[in-house]
Amino acid sequence: DDLSAGVRIRPPRAVDPGAKQAAQDSKGKERSATGERMKMEFWIPGDPRPGGSKKAFPIHTGRFHPNKRGKMTEEVHIAISDTGGEPLKNWRASIVEAAHGAYRGPLLTGPLRRDVIFFLTRPKKPKHPVHHIVKPDFQKLSRPLDDSLTGVIWQDDSQIVAGWTAKYYGDPPGAKVTIEEI
């Protein structure tokens, strides 16, 4: 198996021993028990925003209670703030609105592929004519997208097991999202 000779090695296909045999249509294509594998594509209008940093702050209440050992300790609450502000809130709302327009079914529960292309506003003097090679990086752009689709399209963004992300300059700004059951 010499890779330099152009031999392509495919990884072994994962098999779930507890899973039922997938049904096949007349062309041999696998499909779920309910029919074809779900695939959706939708556009999210708006200026893509990166996920803000979260900061925790202690709030001292001034009330004291005995702990398990009998020592008096102060009751402290934790406040968490998101530094994304109003632009991030608006972007998340656009994501949810576009997702509801594209999909109204039950939450997806299996493994998913999620592809996304972010189109960002071009500055007057970009460092590159096509590719967005400045901050924010695409992982930070993906975070609010994946988190916002939790509870709307899928149960949890940990279900995303494959996919790709890209970012370019584009007009209008927004994101093209493709989600597919695996």
Buried (B, 14 or more C-beta within 10 A) or exposed (E): EEEEEEEEEEEEEEEEEEEEEEEEEEEEEEEEEEEEBBEBEBEBEBBBBBBBEEEEEEEEEEEEEEEEEEEEEEEEEEEEEEEBEEBBBBBBEBBBBBBEEBBEEEBBEBBBBBBBBBBBEBEEEBEEEEEBEEEBEBEBBBBBBBBBBBEBBBEEBEBBEEBEBEBEBBEEBBBBBBBBBE
